């Protein structure tokens, strides 16, 4: 991938998207990065203000479900590649309003695929890179890991909508020979995380001495991936991965929720000069949510062995850096 690229990054004002936009704009000044974002509750231009002035960056405020707009962007900017991250991503919100997740995650993805199919020439260099989640695989028991060949078994409206979008990407690849790549990642964390997500929410609650609501018995287990490591993995797969392949991206950081919350409490206590253990007193176990998957864990050996990627940070280090960032940017925690 050496010639001029006009890359459409969808959801580039969101959490993961903004880290990817920043990386692509600064690392590849000869690429033109077009950031399309609807700026809904989780999108914020503050996330990318440090690259807003760059000559190779363009922001467009718009919705991926707007077929006319998407087609116009492909035509006017001669889009050669897509990095698709725009999505509704909060499980609790999907339980409250599943149709919104179908509109954005399924219909929006298909609108992008249609635009790519109509505008791309078969003999030219193109790629539709689709960023997905490990939640499409469903839930694991006490052992085992998700691999790229694990059968899909989504349990929430969110994961079902992402599973559907994955299937459409593959279907366009098979039916229309649209060049594509998919990556499924574990839970991301790091700077600029939306305040309603677990880690920033609990940091904020600790600072304000508010309860820390932990679902069920706290033994739900997740694999955590530092967001900048995720952006690096996407960059690597985009440039060196094989078309038509899927890559699982995980942090090798499997933590039970209650152990994560304990670590987070102790880190915040230490960094705010509180007695260590004080914040643990705020933990409250609450009624479980419907369709709650017991355990997610990613086997990232394929991307590690084929492309040489691995996480740069262990969880304790990454979480410490994340806490430092939120403590230095407390106004972020108040974003509505």
Secondary structure, DSSP 4 states (H G I P E B T S, - for coil): --S--EEEEETTTSHHHHHHHHHHHHH-TTSEEEEEE---TT--GGGGGGGTT-TTEEEEE--TT-HHHHHHHHHHTT--EEEE------HHHHHH-HHHHIIIIIIHHHHHHHHHHHH--TTS--EEEEEEEGGGG----SS--B-TTPPP---SHHHHHHHHHHHHHHHHHHHH---EEEEEE-EEESTT--TTSHHHHHHHHHHTT--EEEETTS--EEEEEEHHHHHHHHHHHHHHSPTT-EEEE--S-EEEHHHHHHHHHHHHHHHTTPPTTTGGGGEEEEPPPTT--SB--B--HHHHHHH----SS-HHHHHHHHHHHHHHTGGGGG--
